[in-house]
Amino acid sequence: MAQENGKANGKAKEVIIEVRDVVVGFGSHNVLNHLDLDVYRGEILGFVGGSGAGKSVLMRTIVGLLPKRGGTIKVLGVDMTNGPEAERRAVERRWGVLFQQGALFSSLTVKENIQFPMREYLKLPQGLMDEMAVAKLEMVGLDASVRNKFPSELSGGMTKRVSLARALALDPDIVFLDEPTSGLDPIGAGDFDTLIATLQRTLGLTVFMVTHDLDSLHTVCDRIAVLADGKVIAAGTMETMLASTHPWLRAYFHGKRSRAGHVAEANGQAGNAPIPTP
């Protein structure tokens, strides 16, 4: 795997998520095939790849929603398969997850959705949880007036923000985002990118973001990791991606829908070939 050396100003970065030799499959097919990846503390990592390549599979495997067939995953230094149960449970309290469609409980109000992790992990009086839910809503740019609405009453953008508020309910160190801007119009997607960057900066979060959104990759991601053929084939900054000669990376980051592709098209240059299936 082509990957940068994990140093900043000559000092080694702290690896907060360490994935080594991980294999995940369904039936006779391995989706992830001896995959390695490091995620550094305090970064926003954009995780990209072709449709069906296994991006969300890796995210769900890291958080324990899918079993792996081999390899190790360490989060905050704890082996999430073989580590002591108490330590693994403590690590789970230190991450939050925003799923692609929000995954809000339809029978619960906005306030109750945000309080769900609090009820599972904390013992707090109802009044304090109500105050915390409102604080989380305000943190993601929503007014307290939405707290008693049900998910069916929310727009797509509001659903994403409420889901993010729930992901932040336990003041996590790590946030996993699965296609956070999918289904949003360009203005809404841009606003959500700004929100993610602001929260990362102010709260000191580490963000693992599965995305297809090239604008998100350009504007908010510190590094990008690329998945193909079940492995991470490259990891580095946007400059690294743009300089790569790998055919898939060239097609993805210089294609007609990329920023480089728009410039080439405006200059009357021919576009690149379609993205090959990894």
ABEGO torsion letter per residue (X at the ends): XBBBAGBBGGBBBBBABBBBGBBBBBEABBABBGBBBBBBBGBBBBBBEBBGAGAAAAAAAAAGABBBABEBBBBGGBBAAABBAAAAAAAAAABBBBBAAGGBBAABBAAAAAAAAAAAABBBBAAAAAAAAAAAAAAAGBBAAAAABBAAABBAAAAAAAAAAAAAAAGBABBBBBGAABGBBAAAAAAAAAAAAAAAAAAGBBBBBBBABAAAAAAABABBBBBBGGBBABBEBAAAAAABABAAAAAAAABAABAAAAAAAAAGBBBBBBBBBX
